[in-house]
């Protein structure tokens, strides 16, 4: 799990529309908890900007020319000590969204998400939490469930064999999109204990974040 960041969150904005970047920069300019350290106009520039500025979070459009957000996320998450990536989209949930999560994105937001929710999602991502718009969570879950082929489902189930019974219960909570507090309340554990279990679950499953864990649980058909 990511350590809690006490200083302002370092944020990189990535969108091929300069007006969108300007709007986001103005939005976060009024947030003392975040500082915009750079911008990029496509996925290729985004990877270069990450290496130059080492942000905590990248807020990135999913559809861009040359290199899109899906490929950029894959490249960024392979860097040493990579930042968290939150994707922005104006479209409904599709396979690109799920593929981005598989490549390491920790969240998704629609571009018309209220400003306060966008800022909260960036701070959540910096804490290592899942940052998915409430309107997108159910469609993502439904898409994963509907497209999980037999081979992918069996592979997902096999990966879960490495978990203890308690870790599997925690993983089910992640699959349902629950917070650590909600998992703790359901399983009768303290939040700090839940955090430890979540870290072990992600480590054993070789996952980057809670969003990937949620996708895996739905691929396995366990939630």
N, CA, C and O of each residue as an XYZ file, in Angstrom:
892
protein
N       0.841     -1.205      0.000
C       0.000      0.000      0.000
C       0.872      1.250      0.000
O       1.972      1.254      0.554
N       0.364      2.318     -0.634
C       1.084      3.577     -0.666
C       1.087      4.225      0.720
O       0.080      4.160      1.425
N       2.204      4.854      1.126
C       2.196      5.601      2.380
C       1.334      6.848      2.238
O       1.161      7.367      1.135
N       0.795      7.328      3.350
C       0.002      8.552      3.305
C       0.922      9.734      3.006
O       1.948      9.909      3.663
N       0.552     10.538      2.019
C       1.365     11.676      1.614
C       0.951     12.890      2.440
O      -0.196     13.331      2.366
N       1.890     13.435      3.232
C       1.598     14.567      4.092
C       1.734     15.897      3.345
O       1.026     16.855      3.654
N       2.634     15.959      2.374
C       2.821     17.178      1.590
C       1.743     17.253      0.511
O       0.996     16.292      0.325
N       1.648     18.394     -0.215
C       0.685     18.468     -1.327
C       0.951     17.381     -2.364
O       2.104     17.053     -2.645
N      -0.099     16.836     -2.922
C       0.007     15.796     -3.945
C       0.538     16.415     -5.238
O       0.000     17.409     -5.726
N       1.589     15.822     -5.784
C       2.162     16.285     -7.046
C       1.365     15.655     -8.194
O       1.270     14.432     -8.295
N       0.800     16.493     -9.048
C      -0.149     16.040    -10.061
C       0.326     16.382    -11.469
O       0.762     17.504    -11.729
N       0.240     15.415    -12.373
C       0.524     15.622    -13.795
C      -0.782     15.516    -14.570
O      -1.528     14.552    -14.404
N      -1.061     16.510    -15.421
C      -2.282     16.534    -16.228
C      -1.964     16.111    -17.661
O      -1.038     16.638    -18.277
N      -2.740     15.150    -18.192
C      -2.490     14.654    -19.548
C      -3.798     14.629    -20.329
O      -4.716     13.879    -20.001
N      -3.869     15.457    -21.366
C      -5.048     15.505    -22.230
C      -4.642     16.193    -23.522
O      -3.885     17.163    -23.496
N      -5.139     15.701    -24.656
C      -4.778     16.323    -25.929
C      -5.505     17.639    -26.153
O      -5.147     18.389    -27.061
N      -6.515     17.935    -25.349
C      -7.267     19.192    -25.444
C      -6.682     20.195    -24.439
O      -6.805     20.013    -23.227
N      -6.050     21.244    -24.951
C      -5.416     22.224    -24.064
C      -6.422     22.932    -23.179
O      -6.085     23.350    -22.071
N      -7.669     23.074    -23.654
C      -8.694     23.726    -22.847
C      -9.045     22.866    -21.625
O      -9.276     23.385    -20.533
N      -9.078     21.558    -21.827
C      -9.343     20.656    -20.697
C      -8.223     20.770    -19.675
O      -8.479     20.847    -18.473
N      -6.980     20.782    -20.150
C      -5.850     20.906    -19.226
C      -5.904     22.231    -18.470
O      -5.619     22.286    -17.274
N      -6.274     23.305    -19.184
C      -6.375     24.617    -18.532
C      -7.434     24.588    -17.437
O      -7.219     25.101    -16.339
N      -8.585     23.980    -17.747
C      -9.652     23.893    -16.754
C      -9.236     23.102    -15.531
O      -9.546     23.484    -14.403
N      -8.536     22.002    -15.750
C      -8.068     21.185    -14.626
C      -7.011     21.922    -13.821
O      -6.998     21.850    -12.592
N      -6.120     22.636    -14.515
C      -5.080     23.383    -13.808
C      -5.695     24.456    -12.923
O      -5.253     24.662    -11.792
N      -6.714     25.139    -13.435
C      -7.399     26.152    -12.628
C      -8.127     25.510    -11.448
O      -8.152     26.062    -10.348
N      -8.716     24.343    -11.688
C      -9.421     23.637    -10.625
C      -8.476     23.301     -9.481
O      -8.774     23.582     -8.320
N      -7.343     22.705     -9.807
C      -6.417     22.285     -8.761
C      -5.583     23.446     -8.224
O      -4.933     23.325     -7.186
N      -5.608     24.573     -8.941
C      -4.926     25.752     -8.427
C      -5.554     26.266     -7.148
O      -4.897     26.949     -6.362
N      -6.820     25.945     -6.932
C      -7.504     26.362     -5.717
C      -7.526     25.299     -4.648
O      -8.221     25.443     -3.642
N      -6.765     24.219     -4.852
C      -6.728     23.116     -3.896
C      -5.352     23.079     -3.245
O      -4.368     22.709     -3.885
N      -5.283     23.458     -1.983
C      -3.997     23.507     -1.286
C      -3.391     22.118     -1.092
O      -2.209     21.991     -0.772
N      -4.204     21.079     -1.286
C      -3.699     19.722     -1.099
C      -3.040     19.142     -2.327
O      -2.513     18.031     -2.274
N      -3.056     19.873     -3.447
C      -2.465     19.386     -4.695
C      -1.679     20.498     -5.370
O      -1.992     21.677     -5.206
N      -0.658     20.121     -6.129
C       0.087     21.070     -6.935
C       0.344     20.442     -8.297
O       0.854     19.325     -8.385
N      -0.006     21.156     -9.350
C       0.213     20.661    -10.713
C       1.680     20.885    -11.071
O       2.151     22.022    -11.112
N       2.391     19.801    -11.329
C       3.830     19.899    -11.602
C       4.156     19.815    -13.086
O       5.298     20.047    -13.482
N       3.158     19.483    -13.918
C       3.426     19.390    -15.348
C       2.188     19.019    -16.138
O       1.155     18.660    -15.573
N       2.309     19.113    -17.468
C       1.229     18.774    -18.380
C       1.802     18.022    -19.575
O       2.996     18.103    -19.861
N       0.929     17.286    -20.272
C       1.322     16.585    -21.489
C       0.118     16.485    -22.409
O      -1.026     16.458    -21.954
N       0.390     16.430    -23.720
C      -0.687     16.423    -24.705
C      -1.007     15.067    -25.281
O      -1.997     14.934    -26.001
N      -0.204     14.044    -24.992
C      -0.520     12.679    -25.412
C       0.238     11.703    -24.524
O       1.005     12.107    -23.650
N       0.016     10.423    -24.755
C       0.611      9.423    -23.883
C       2.119      9.362    -23.950
O       2.773      9.102    -22.940
N       2.683      9.596    -25.123
C       4.127      9.581    -25.257
C       4.753     10.705    -24.436
O       5.738     10.497    -23.728
N       4.164     11.906    -24.541
C       4.643     13.035    -23.747
C       4.439     12.768    -22.259
O       5.225     13.225    -21.428
N       3.394     12.036    -21.930
C       3.097     11.756    -20.524
C       4.220     10.953    -19.876
O       4.625     11.250    -18.752
N       4.723      9.940    -20.574
C       5.804      9.119    -20.026
C       7.046      9.973    -19.803
O       7.713      9.856    -18.774
N       7.356     10.840    -20.784
C       8.503     11.734    -20.649
C       8.312     12.683    -19.470
O       9.249     12.932    -18.711
N       7.093     13.214    -19.316
C       6.812     14.158    -18.229
C       6.892     13.487    -16.862
O       7.322     14.108    -15.890
N       6.479     12.223    -16.782
C       6.589     11.495    -15.515
C       8.049     11.373    -15.111
O       8.399     11.574    -13.948
N       8.901     11.041    -16.076
C      10.333     10.917    -15.778
C      10.942     12.259    -15.369
O      11.885     12.305    -14.580
N      10.394     13.348    -15.913
C      10.949     14.676    -15.615
C      10.469     15.218    -14.272
O      11.229     15.870    -13.556
N       9.204     14.946    -13.929
C       8.605     15.589    -12.760
C       8.303     14.635    -11.600
O       8.116     15.090    -10.472
N       8.252     13.333    -11.850
C       7.932     12.333    -10.845
C       6.739     12.732     -9.974
O       6.880     12.937     -8.768
N       5.562     12.840    -10.600
C       4.349     13.181     -9.837
C       3.905     12.013     -8.957
O       4.376     10.886     -9.112
N       2.997     12.302     -8.037
C       2.368     11.251     -7.231
C       1.196     10.627     -7.982
O       0.934      9.430     -7.871
N       0.494     11.468     -8.753
C      -0.700     11.026     -9.481
C      -0.679     11.620    -10.883
O      -0.306     12.777    -11.075
N      -1.087     10.811    -11.864
C      -1.288     11.282    -13.236
C      -2.780     11.234    -13.522
O      -3.410     10.185    -13.394
N      -3.342     12.374    -13.909
C      -4.749     12.452    -14.299
C      -4.758     12.510    -15.817
O      -4.337     13.511    -16.396
N      -5.236     11.442    -16.481
C      -4.977     11.259    -17.909
C      -6.211     10.864    -18.709
O      -6.998     10.009    -18.302
N      -6.356     11.514    -19.860
C      -7.417     11.171    -20.803
C      -7.146      9.778    -21.365
O      -5.994      9.419    -21.607
N      -8.194      8.999    -21.572
C      -8.012      7.641    -22.071
C      -7.830      7.600    -23.586
O      -7.132      6.730    -24.105
N      -8.466      8.555    -24.307
C      -8.386      8.570    -25.772
C      -7.594      9.791    -26.232
O      -8.024     10.933    -26.070
N      -6.414      9.514    -26.814
C      -5.552     10.589    -27.301
C      -4.854     10.118    -28.570
O      -4.713      8.913    -28.781
N      -4.412     11.056    -29.428
C      -3.692     10.659    -30.648
C      -2.305     10.121    -30.321
O      -1.792     10.308    -29.217
N      -1.713      9.455    -31.294
C      -0.372      8.856    -31.208
C      -0.330      7.738    -30.169
O      -0.400      6.564    -30.530
N      -0.218      8.080    -28.896
C      -0.201      7.079    -27.828
C      -1.353      7.373    -26.877
O      -1.391      8.438    -26.261
N      -2.294      6.439    -26.752
C      -3.476      6.699    -25.922
C      -3.179      6.434    -24.452
O      -2.081      6.021    -24.080
N      -4.190      6.685    -23.632
C      -4.010      6.551    -22.198
C      -3.774      5.131    -21.728
O      -3.116      4.917    -20.709
N      -4.304      4.151    -22.459
C      -4.122      2.750    -22.078
C      -2.653      2.366    -22.178
O      -2.082      1.828    -21.230
N      -2.039      2.644    -23.330
C      -0.633      2.313    -23.530
C       0.267      3.150    -22.614
O       1.250      2.648    -22.068
N      -0.080      4.427    -22.456
C       0.714      5.287    -21.584
C       0.701      4.763    -20.147
O       1.727      4.782    -19.466
N      -0.455      4.299    -19.694
C      -0.551      3.732    -18.338
C       0.348      2.515    -18.201
O       1.043      2.365    -17.196
N       0.338      1.647    -19.205
C       1.189      0.462    -19.172
C       2.662      0.859    -19.029
O       3.390      0.279    -18.224
N       3.095      1.850    -19.814
C       4.495      2.278    -19.773
C       4.836      2.944    -18.436
O       5.895      2.698    -17.858
N       3.933      3.778    -17.963
C       4.185      4.511    -16.717
C       4.274      3.559    -15.533
O       5.149      3.707    -14.679
N       3.377      2.590    -15.479
C       3.354      1.683    -14.331
C       4.533      0.722    -14.309
O       4.768      0.049    -13.306
N       5.279      0.654    -15.417
C       6.484     -0.179    -15.455
C       7.731      0.584    -15.019
O       8.805     -0.003    -14.889
N       7.592      1.892    -14.793
C       8.726      2.691    -14.344
C       9.029      2.392    -12.878
O       8.146      1.929    -12.156
N      10.257      2.646    -12.421
C      10.558      2.486    -11.001
C       9.734      3.473    -10.167
O       9.642      4.650    -10.514
N       9.149      3.008     -9.092
C       8.344      3.848     -8.197
C       7.333      4.693     -8.998
O       7.355      5.921     -8.923
N       6.468      4.042     -9.746
C       5.556      4.776    -10.632
C       4.470      5.528     -9.873
O       4.102      5.141     -8.764
N       3.955      6.604    -10.469
C       2.825      7.312     -9.874
C       1.535      6.528    -10.083
O       1.473      5.633    -10.926
N       0.517      6.866     -9.317
C      -0.804      6.314     -9.560
C      -1.401      7.009    -10.788
O      -1.076      8.161    -11.076
N      -2.271      6.304    -11.505
C      -2.888      6.854    -12.715
C      -4.401      6.811    -12.581
O      -4.985      5.755    -12.335
N      -5.029      7.967    -12.744
C      -6.489      8.065    -12.773
C      -6.888      8.497    -14.174
O      -6.415      9.519    -14.672
N      -7.754      7.724    -14.806
C      -8.145      7.990    -16.184
C      -9.391      8.882    -16.244
O     -10.284      8.794    -15.401
N      -9.420      9.730    -17.255
C     -10.579     10.571    -17.539
C     -11.190     10.153    -18.871
O     -10.460      9.865    -19.820
N     -12.508     10.117    -18.954
C     -13.158      9.759    -20.200
C     -14.490     10.484    -20.336
O     -15.158     10.772    -19.343
N     -14.866     10.773    -21.576
C     -16.185     11.358    -21.853
C     -17.147     10.289    -22.341
O     -18.326     10.566    -22.562
N     -16.645      9.050    -22.513
C     -17.431      7.973    -23.087
C     -17.934      7.020    -22.018
O     -17.489      7.044    -20.870
N     -18.882      6.173    -22.434
C     -19.366      5.135    -21.533
C     -18.264      4.109    -21.321
O     -17.262      4.095    -22.035
N     -18.464      3.262    -20.343
C     -17.492      2.210    -20.041
C     -17.377      1.240    -21.209
O     -18.389      0.782    -21.740
N     -16.147      0.924    -21.611
C     -15.911     -0.069    -22.646
C     -14.652     -0.848    -22.294
O     -14.100     -0.680    -21.207
N     -14.197     -1.696    -23.206
C     -13.050     -2.550    -22.933
C     -11.790     -1.745    -22.667
O     -10.904     -2.219    -21.955
N     -11.681     -0.520    -23.229
C     -10.512      0.309    -22.955
C     -10.390      0.616    -21.465
O      -9.290      0.646    -20.915
N     -11.521      0.840    -20.827
C     -11.525      1.141    -19.399
C     -10.979     -0.047    -18.607
O     -10.106      0.112    -17.753
N     -11.501     -1.233    -18.900
C     -11.059     -2.425    -18.187
C      -9.592     -2.707    -18.478
O      -8.846     -3.087    -17.576
N      -9.167     -2.525    -19.738
C      -7.773     -2.779    -20.093
C      -6.842     -1.814    -19.379
O      -5.729     -2.187    -19.008
N      -7.282     -0.582    -19.183
C      -6.462      0.383    -18.452
C      -6.272     -0.049    -17.002
O      -5.184      0.095    -16.445
N      -7.320     -0.572    -16.400
C      -7.202     -1.065    -15.024
C      -6.232     -2.238    -14.985
O      -5.398     -2.325    -14.084
N      -6.335     -3.136    -15.955
C      -5.398     -4.270    -15.999
C      -3.965     -3.787    -16.163
O      -3.030     -4.439    -15.697
N      -3.790     -2.645    -16.825
C      -2.450     -2.101    -17.032
C      -1.965     -1.268    -15.851
O      -0.831     -0.789    -15.860
N      -2.813     -1.089    -14.830
C      -2.344     -0.437    -13.623
C      -3.049      0.832    -13.202
O      -2.709      1.395    -12.161
N      -4.036      1.315    -13.980
C      -4.787      2.497    -13.553
C      -5.552      2.178    -12.279
O      -6.110      1.090    -12.140
N      -5.578      3.131    -11.343
C      -6.251      2.883    -10.065
C      -7.635      3.507    -10.026
O      -8.342      3.366     -9.028
N      -8.040      4.197    -11.095
C      -9.350      4.810    -11.057
C      -9.795      5.374    -12.387
O      -9.003      5.524    -13.317
N     -11.088      5.687    -12.458
C     -11.700      6.262    -13.644
C     -12.712      7.311    -13.245
O     -13.472      7.136    -12.293
N     -12.710      8.401    -13.984
C     -13.669      9.474    -13.759
C     -14.229      9.937    -15.095
O     -13.498     10.015    -16.082
N     -15.506     10.240    -15.130
C     -16.085     10.907    -16.282
C     -15.695     12.377    -16.239
O     -15.563     12.956    -15.161
N     -15.511     12.982    -17.412
C     -15.046     14.365    -17.443
C     -16.074     15.346    -16.891
O     -15.729     16.476    -16.546
N     -17.338     14.921    -16.805
C     -18.350     15.806    -16.221
C     -18.560     15.528    -14.729
O     -19.538     15.985    -14.138
N     -17.630     14.772    -14.124
C     -17.686     14.554    -12.683
C     -17.548     15.892    -11.963
O     -16.711     16.704    -12.357
N     -18.339     16.151    -10.921
C     -18.230     17.417    -10.179
C     -16.807     17.675     -9.711
O     -16.118     16.745     -9.292
N     -16.356     18.925     -9.776
C     -14.971     19.266     -9.399
C     -14.549     18.722     -8.042
O     -13.432     18.227     -7.893
N     -15.431     18.810     -7.050
C     -15.058     18.336     -5.711
C     -14.737     16.848     -5.729
O     -13.831     16.398     -5.028
N     -15.487     16.076     -6.538
C     -15.240     14.636     -6.622
C     -13.937     14.341     -7.350
O     -13.233     13.392     -7.004
N     -13.608     15.152     -8.364
C     -12.340     14.962     -9.068
C     -11.177     15.186     -8.118
O     -10.234     14.396     -8.091
N     -11.236     16.258     -7.339
C     -10.162     16.543     -6.392
C     -10.057     15.450     -5.334
O      -8.957     15.046     -4.956
N     -11.199     14.976     -4.862
C     -11.192     13.911     -3.851
C     -10.610     12.624     -4.424
O      -9.911     11.893     -3.721
N     -10.893     12.340     -5.699
C     -10.383     11.126     -6.334
C      -8.864     11.170     -6.463
O      -8.197     10.152     -6.272
N      -8.315     12.329     -6.782
C      -6.862     12.466     -6.898
C      -6.205     12.232     -5.540
O      -5.188     11.544     -5.448
N      -6.782     12.800     -4.494
C      -6.211     12.598     -3.158
C      -6.330     11.135     -2.729
O      -5.433     10.598     -2.079
N      -7.452     10.491     -3.098
C      -7.622      9.070     -2.773
C      -6.572      8.229     -3.499
O      -5.995      7.309     -2.919
N      -6.330      8.551     -4.771
C      -5.322      7.815     -5.539
C      -3.945      7.950     -4.899
O      -3.182      6.985     -4.842
N      -3.630      9.154     -4.416
C      -2.333      9.380     -3.768
C      -2.193      8.543     -2.503
O      -1.079      8.224     -2.090
N      -3.319      8.185     -1.886
C      -3.291      7.329     -0.693
C      -3.278      5.846     -1.061
O      -3.260      4.983     -0.183
N      -3.287      5.557     -2.362
C      -3.296      4.170     -2.805
C      -4.674      3.549     -2.838
O      -4.804      2.326     -2.879
N      -5.720      4.390     -2.820
C      -7.087      3.888     -2.824
C      -7.668      3.901     -4.232
O      -7.172      4.589     -5.125
N      -8.720      3.130     -4.404
C      -9.421      3.091     -5.684
C     -10.177      4.394     -5.886
O     -10.815      4.896     -4.960
N     -10.107      4.944     -7.098
C     -10.757      6.228     -7.387
C     -11.613      6.086     -8.634
O     -11.212      6.485     -9.727
N     -12.798      5.514     -8.457
C     -13.699      5.285     -9.582
C     -15.009      6.017     -9.342
O     -15.614      5.893     -8.277
N     -15.442      6.781    -10.337
C     -16.703      7.496    -10.251
C     -17.831      6.520     -9.955
O     -17.896      5.438    -10.539
N     -18.722      6.906     -9.041
C     -19.827      6.038     -8.673
C     -20.664      5.595     -9.857
O     -21.194      4.485     -9.867
N     -20.784      6.458    -10.853
C     -21.569      6.122    -12.041
C     -20.876      5.088    -12.925
O     -21.517      4.460    -13.768
N     -19.552      4.907    -12.732
C     -18.802      3.993    -13.588
C     -18.587      2.631    -12.958
O     -18.333      1.659    -13.668
N     -18.683      2.539    -11.621
C     -18.351      1.291    -10.952
C     -19.222      0.135    -11.410
O     -18.700     -0.919    -11.772
N     -20.530      0.307    -11.403
C     -21.426     -0.779    -11.792
C     -21.238     -1.186    -13.249
O     -21.175     -2.383    -13.530
N     -21.145     -0.230    -14.203
C     -20.892     -0.634    -15.594
C     -19.573     -1.369    -15.777
O     -19.492     -2.296    -16.583
N     -18.522     -0.967    -15.030
C     -17.242     -1.669    -15.124
C     -17.399     -3.110    -14.647
O     -16.931     -4.046    -15.295
N     -18.059     -3.270    -13.513
C     -18.290     -4.606    -12.962
C     -19.075     -5.464    -13.947
O     -18.721     -6.619    -14.184
N     -20.129     -4.911    -14.516
C     -20.967     -5.665    -15.449
C     -20.188     -6.062    -16.697
O     -20.340     -7.175    -17.201
N     -19.344     -5.141    -17.201
C     -18.558     -5.435    -18.401
C     -17.552     -6.545    -18.126
O     -17.398     -7.456    -18.940
N     -16.865     -6.479    -16.987
C     -15.900     -7.524    -16.646
C     -16.591     -8.881    -16.550
O     -16.093     -9.882    -17.065
N     -17.744     -8.898    -15.886
C     -18.473    -10.156    -15.699
C     -18.951    -10.728    -17.026
O     -18.937    -11.943    -17.221
N     -19.375     -9.856    -17.943
C     -19.938    -10.323    -19.208
C     -18.885    -10.762    -20.210
O     -19.182    -11.539    -21.118
N     -17.652    -10.273    -20.059
C     -16.606    -10.580    -21.034
C     -15.576    -11.570    -20.514
O     -14.643    -11.924    -21.234
N     -15.730    -12.022    -19.273
C     -14.768    -12.973    -18.706
C     -14.948    -14.338    -19.359
O     -15.916    -15.043    -19.073
N     -14.016    -14.715    -20.239
C     -14.070    -16.004    -20.912
C     -13.644    -17.108    -19.953
O     -13.078    -16.853    -18.890
N     -13.932    -18.340    -20.359
C     -13.625    -19.467    -19.495
C     -12.168    -19.529    -19.095
O     -11.857    -19.783    -17.932
N     -11.257    -19.299    -20.049
C      -9.828    -19.379    -19.748
C      -9.409    -18.296    -18.772
O      -8.646    -18.549    -17.839
N      -9.917    -17.076    -18.992
C      -9.566    -15.986    -18.082
C     -10.143    -16.241    -16.693
O      -9.496    -15.953    -15.687
N     -11.359    -16.779    -16.639
C     -11.974    -17.063    -15.341
C     -11.204    -18.137    -14.594
O     -10.971    -18.014    -13.392
N     -10.811    -19.179    -15.291
C     -10.071    -20.250    -14.615
C      -8.711    -19.761    -14.151
O      -8.249    -20.165    -13.084
N      -8.054    -18.898    -14.926
C      -6.768    -18.338    -14.521
C      -6.928    -17.463    -13.275
O      -6.097    -17.490    -12.367
N      -8.029    -16.676    -13.254
C      -8.284    -15.813    -12.096
C      -8.511    -16.651    -10.844
O      -7.983    -16.330     -9.778
N      -9.285    -17.711    -10.964
C      -9.562    -18.583     -9.819
C      -8.280    -19.234     -9.331
O      -8.063    -19.348     -8.125
N      -7.426    -19.663    -10.258
C      -6.163    -20.297     -9.880
C      -5.270    -19.329     -9.112
O      -4.615    -19.728     -8.149
N      -5.234    -18.068     -9.523
C      -4.412    -17.079     -8.821
C      -4.877    -16.905     -7.382
O      -4.059    -16.685     -6.490
N      -6.176    -17.000     -7.150
C      -6.712    -16.802     -5.809
C      -6.383    -17.947     -4.860
O      -6.570    -17.824     -3.649
N      -5.892    -19.064     -5.403
C      -5.529    -20.200     -4.559
C      -4.381    -19.872     -3.616
O      -4.173    -20.566     -2.621
N      -3.634    -18.814     -3.926
C      -2.504    -18.436     -3.070
C      -2.953    -17.733     -1.795
O      -2.150    -17.547     -0.882
N      -4.221    -17.339     -1.716
C      -4.720    -16.578     -0.568
C      -5.198    -17.486      0.552
O      -5.691    -18.587      0.311
N      -5.044    -17.009      1.774
C      -5.654    -17.691      2.911
C      -7.154    -17.405      2.896
O      -7.626    -16.567      2.128
N      -7.902    -18.114      3.755
C      -9.349    -17.887      3.809
C      -9.651    -16.434      4.177
O     -10.546    -15.816      3.599
N      -8.907    -15.897      5.131
C      -9.150    -14.519      5.577
C      -8.811    -13.535      4.462
O      -9.544    -12.574      4.228
N      -7.712    -13.777      3.787
C      -7.334    -12.901      2.682
C      -8.355    -12.966      1.553
O      -8.624    -11.958      0.899
N      -8.911    -14.118      1.329
C      -9.949    -14.246      0.301
C     -11.187    -13.430      0.685
O     -11.809    -12.801     -0.171
N     -11.541    -13.445      1.971
C     -12.677    -12.639      2.427
C     -12.409    -11.152      2.191
O     -13.295    -10.409      1.771
N     -11.179    -10.735      2.466
C     -10.818     -9.336      2.221
C     -10.871     -9.041      0.726
O     -11.324     -7.973      0.314
N     -10.407     -9.991     -0.083
C     -10.429     -9.810     -1.534
C     -11.854     -9.666     -2.059
O     -12.099     -8.901     -2.991
N     -12.782    -10.390     -1.470
C     -14.190    -10.249     -1.856
C     -14.669     -8.830     -1.565
O     -15.400     -8.240     -2.361
N     -14.253     -8.282     -0.416
C     -14.603     -6.905     -0.097
C     -14.041     -5.930     -1.117
O     -14.712     -4.973     -1.503
N     -12.801     -6.172     -1.558
C     -12.222     -5.325     -2.599
C     -13.022     -5.443     -3.889
O     -13.233     -4.454     -4.591
N     -13.459     -6.644     -4.193
C     -14.261     -6.849     -5.394
C     -15.587     -6.120     -5.341
O     -16.141     -5.759     -6.380
N     -16.095     -5.903     -4.159
C     -17.353     -5.170     -4.004
C     -17.150     -3.668     -3.906
O     -18.108     -2.911     -3.754
N     -15.895     -3.244     -3.994
C     -15.602     -1.814     -3.957
C     -15.655     -1.211     -2.571
O     -15.810      0.003     -2.432
N     -15.530     -2.036     -1.540
C     -15.630     -1.539     -0.168
C     -14.339     -0.845      0.261
O     -13.250     -1.184     -0.202
N     -14.483      0.122      1.146
C     -13.335      0.775      1.760
C     -12.779     -0.134      2.848
O     -13.405     -1.132      3.208
N     -11.603      0.209      3.372
C     -11.034     -0.573      4.476
C     -11.966     -0.598      5.681
O     -12.098     -1.622      6.352
N     -12.613      0.535      5.954
C     -13.531      0.602      7.086
C     -14.731     -0.324      6.877
O     -15.185     -0.986      7.810
N     -15.236     -0.362      5.646
C     -16.386     -1.230      5.353
C     -15.992     -2.698      5.433
O     -16.766     -3.516      5.931
N     -14.805     -3.046      4.950
C     -14.340     -4.432      5.053
C     -14.175     -4.810      6.522
O     -14.567     -5.899      6.944
N     -13.588     -3.892      7.296
C     -13.391     -4.162      8.717
C     -14.701     -4.377      9.455
O     -14.815     -5.273     10.291
N     -15.693     -3.544      9.139
C     -16.995     -3.676      9.798
C     -17.654     -5.006      9.447
O     -18.290     -5.628     10.298
N     -17.505     -5.442      8.203
C     -18.114     -6.698      7.764
C     -17.412     -7.908      8.370
O     -18.059     -8.901      8.705
N     -16.086     -7.827      8.513
C     -15.317     -8.992      8.956
C     -14.891     -8.917     10.420
O     -14.235     -9.829     10.924
N     -15.263     -7.826     11.108
C     -14.917     -7.702     12.510
C     -13.438     -7.478     12.749
O     -12.856     -8.061     13.663
N     -12.829     -6.632     11.929
C     -11.396     -6.331     12.052
C     -11.190     -4.831     12.133
O     -12.015     -4.061     11.641
N     -10.093     -4.410     12.750
C      -9.727     -3.010     12.761
C      -9.199     -2.582     11.405
O      -8.759     -3.409     10.605
N      -9.247     -1.281     11.156
C      -8.811     -0.769      9.857
C      -7.337     -1.081      9.599
O      -6.967     -1.431      8.478
N      -6.501     -0.959     10.619
C      -5.079     -1.240     10.428
C      -4.848     -2.701     10.061
O      -3.964     -3.015      9.264
N      -5.641     -3.588     10.643
C      -5.539     -5.012     10.301
C      -5.969     -5.242      8.865
O      -5.347     -6.014      8.135
N      -7.034     -4.569      8.467
C      -7.506     -4.690      7.080
C      -6.429     -4.221      6.120
O      -6.187     -4.863      5.098
N      -5.772     -3.098      6.437
C      -4.716     -2.576      5.570
C      -3.620     -3.613      5.355
O      -3.110     -3.784      4.248
N      -3.269     -4.304      6.446
C      -2.249     -5.339      6.332
C      -2.679     -6.462      5.416
O      -1.901     -6.936      4.588
N      -3.937     -6.890      5.570
C      -4.461     -7.952      4.709
C      -4.514     -7.497      3.250
O      -4.179     -8.266      2.350
N      -4.933     -6.250      3.013
C      -5.005     -5.740      1.643
C      -3.620     -5.743      1.004
O      -3.469     -6.135     -0.153
N      -2.619     -5.311      1.749
C      -1.247     -5.303      1.230
C      -0.794     -6.711      0.859
O      -0.157     -6.913     -0.175
N      -1.123     -7.680      1.705
C      -0.725     -9.059      1.412
C      -1.488     -9.609      0.216
O      -0.917    -10.326     -0.607
N      -2.759     -9.285      0.113
C      -3.558     -9.739     -1.035
C      -2.966     -9.206     -2.341
O      -2.767     -9.964     -3.291
N      -2.687     -7.903     -2.385
C      -2.128     -7.310     -3.598
C      -0.759     -7.910     -3.910
O      -0.439     -8.173     -5.069
N       0.042     -8.122     -2.871
C       1.367     -8.691     -3.077
C       1.315    -10.108     -3.623
O       2.018    -10.431     -4.581
N       0.482    -10.962     -3.018
C       0.382    -12.351     -3.454
C      -0.174    -12.465     -4.869
O       0.230    -13.343     -5.631
N      -1.102    -11.574     -5.217
C      -1.727    -11.631     -6.541
C      -0.957    -10.837     -7.589
O      -1.352    -10.793     -8.754
N       0.149    -10.205     -7.173
C       0.987     -9.406     -8.074
C       0.185     -8.293     -8.740
O       0.283     -8.066     -9.946
N      -0.611     -7.605     -7.920
C      -1.454     -6.518     -8.407
C      -0.931     -5.180     -7.900
O      -0.281     -5.104     -6.858
N      -1.229     -4.123     -8.662
C      -0.763     -2.790     -8.298
C      -1.701     -2.060     -7.355
O      -1.255     -1.249     -6.543
N      -3.012     -2.342     -7.452
C      -3.966     -1.534     -6.710
C      -5.285     -2.261     -6.504
O      -5.485     -3.371     -6.998
N      -6.174     -1.621     -5.771
C      -7.463     -2.203     -5.412
C      -8.368     -2.384     -6.630
O      -9.156     -3.329     -6.686
N      -8.256     -1.477     -7.604
C      -9.091     -1.598     -8.803
C      -8.775     -2.889     -9.545
O      -9.683     -3.576    -10.013
N      -7.488     -3.221     -9.653
C      -7.115     -4.465    -10.309
C      -7.635     -5.667     -9.522
O      -8.062     -6.660    -10.112
N      -7.601     -5.578     -8.200
C      -8.135     -6.659     -7.380
C      -9.623     -6.844     -7.627
O     -10.109     -7.973     -7.703
N     -10.350     -5.735     -7.752
C     -11.789     -5.812     -8.001
C     -12.063     -6.485     -9.342
O     -12.959     -7.323     -9.447
N     -11.289     -6.121    -10.369
C     -11.460     -6.742    -11.684
C     -11.193     -8.238    -11.603
O     -11.952     -9.034    -12.156
N     -10.118     -8.627    -10.917
C      -9.782    -10.046    -10.798
C     -10.885    -10.836    -10.103
O     -11.216    -11.944    -10.524
N     -11.456    -10.268     -9.038
C     -12.515    -10.967     -8.317
C     -13.745    -11.169     -9.189
O     -14.418    -12.196     -9.100
N     -14.032    -10.189    -10.027
C     -15.194    -10.339    -10.927
C     -14.889    -11.293    -12.070
O     -15.773    -12.014    -12.533
N     -13.630    -11.300    -12.530
C     -13.253    -12.285    -13.537
C     -13.382    -13.699    -12.988
O     -13.745    -14.626    -13.712
N     -13.083    -13.852    -11.709
C     -13.196    -15.177    -11.075
C     -14.638    -15.538    -10.773
O     -14.935    -16.684    -10.436
N     -15.541    -14.565    -10.890
C     -16.952    -14.840    -10.631
C     -17.297    -14.990     -9.166
O     -18.290    -15.633     -8.824
N     -16.476    -14.396     -8.280
C     -16.675    -14.575     -6.844
C     -17.437    -13.426     -6.196
O     -17.736    -13.488     -5.003
N     -17.758    -12.381     -6.950
C     -18.585    -11.291     -6.450
C     -19.590    -10.882     -7.514
O     -20.389     -9.972     -7.291
